[in-house]
Amino acid sequence: MKKKGVQDQLNSLWGTVITDLQVDLLNDSLFIKLEIHENSRIDFQTLKFIDVSAFYYVKDNLDNRFNFYDREKAYYLELTSINHVENKNYDFQIKSNSDTEWSEHYKTDANIVIEIWDSVIFIEARSIQVGNQVFELKNI
């Protein structure tokens, strides 16, 4: 049986329930716990982003950015989609009008894009662990 590639593994997680998301700055990692509801069963899966060098979270579009969920009514988040991006499609740079010299040093190239309902997380990581399988995302 052939091993699935990273995007095949990530595709199987579309539409799952995010039960926890932790950012560990001390260990340069981001960890997501998921529930997979399928065929009247609930399975559990974990994602660990290893050697995270940057991440950028945007909650909803600009018009709805401060309309926060009523946690009593929306007790979970949906991992709508997750994609591994290989060809430098998401370059970010902080721009500061007051100190351009400082801000020029903080560029990033996200290689994972996670859509959570109408929000998005861009992650730049060296590797990802899906369950027990580790995939290299960047060779540095």
C-alpha positions in Angstrom: 0.0 0.0 0.0 1.4 3.3 -1.1 1.8 6.0 1.6 -0.3 9.1 1.1 1.4 12.4 0.4 1.0 15.4 2.7 -1.8 17.0 0.7 -3.7 13.7 0.5 -3.5 13.4 4.3 -4.6 17.1 4.8 -7.5 16.7 2.3 -8.9 13.9 4.5 -9.2 16.5 7.4 -11.4 19.0 5.5 -14.6 19.7 7.4 -13.4 18.2 10.7 -14.0 19.8 14.1 -11.2 21.7 15.8 -11.4 21.0 19.6 -8.2 22.7 20.5 -5.4 24.8 19.0 -2.3 25.7 20.9 0.7 27.9 20.0 3.9 27.0 21.8 6.4 29.8 21.2 9.0 28.3 23.4 9.2 25.2 21.2 8.4 26.8 17.9 5.3 24.6 17.3 1.6 24.8 16.7 -0.7 22.0 17.7 -4.3 21.2 16.6 -6.6 18.6 18.0 -9.4 17.4 15.7 -12.5 15.3 15.8 -13.5 13.5 12.6 -17.3 12.7 12.5 -17.9 10.0 9.9 -20.2 7.1 9.5 -21.8 7.6 13.0 -18.3 7.4 14.5 -15.9 9.9 16.0 -12.2 9.5 15.4 -9.5 11.8 16.7 -6.5 13.2 14.9 -3.7 15.6 15.8 -1.7 18.0 13.7 1.6 19.4 14.9 3.5 22.0 13.0 7.2 21.7 13.8 9.8 24.5 13.6 7.2 27.2 13.0 9.0 30.3 11.9 5.9 32.5 11.4 2.1 32.4 11.5 -0.6 34.9 10.7 -4.2 34.7 11.8 -7.0 36.8 10.2 -10.4 36.5 11.8 -13.1 36.9 9.2 -13.3 39.7 6.6 -12.7 43.3 7.5 -16.4 44.2 7.9 -17.0 41.3 10.4 -13.6 41.2 12.1 -15.0 42.2 15.5 -18.2 40.2 15.4 -17.1 37.4 17.8 -18.9 34.1 18.1 -21.4 33.4 20.9 -19.5 30.5 22.4 -22.8 29.1 23.9 -24.2 28.7 20.3 -20.9 27.9 18.4 -19.1 25.5 20.7 -16.6 24.3 18.0 -14.7 25.5 15.0 -14.6 23.8 11.6 -11.4 23.1 9.8 -13.0 24.1 6.5 -9.8 23.4 4.4 -6.1 23.0 4.8 -3.5 23.2 2.0 0.2 22.8 1.6 1.5 25.5 -0.6 4.8 24.8 -2.3 5.4 27.7 -4.7 5.8 30.9 -2.6 2.3 32.1 -3.2 1.9 33.7 0.2 4.7 36.1 0.9 4.2 38.4 3.8 6.1 41.4 5.1 5.4 43.8 7.9 5.3 47.3 6.7 5.7 50.2 9.0 5.6 53.8 7.9 7.5 54.9 11.0 10.3 52.4 10.9 10.8 50.8 7.5 14.4 49.7 8.3 13.1 47.6 11.2 10.1 46.1 9.4 12.1 45.0 6.4 13.7 42.2 8.4 10.4 40.3 9.1 9.4 38.6 5.9 7.8 35.2 5.7 6.6 32.7 3.2 3.6 30.7 4.4 3.5 27.1 3.2 0.3 26.0 5.0 -3.0 27.7 4.7 -5.9 26.7 7.0 -9.4 28.0 6.5 -11.5 28.0 9.6 -15.1 29.0 8.6 -14.5 32.6 7.3 -11.1 33.0 9.0 -7.6 31.9 7.9 -4.3 31.0 9.4 -1.1 31.2 7.3 1.8 29.1 8.7 5.4 28.8 7.8 6.8 25.6 9.2 9.6 23.2 8.4 7.5 20.1 8.9 4.1 18.8 9.9 3.1 15.7 11.9 -0.2 14.2 11.0 -1.0 11.6 13.6 2.3 9.6 13.7 3.5 10.5 10.2 5.9 13.4 9.7 6.2 15.3 6.4 9.0 17.7 5.5 7.6 21.0 4.1 10.8 23.1 3.8 14.4 22.0 3.2 16.5 24.7 4.8 
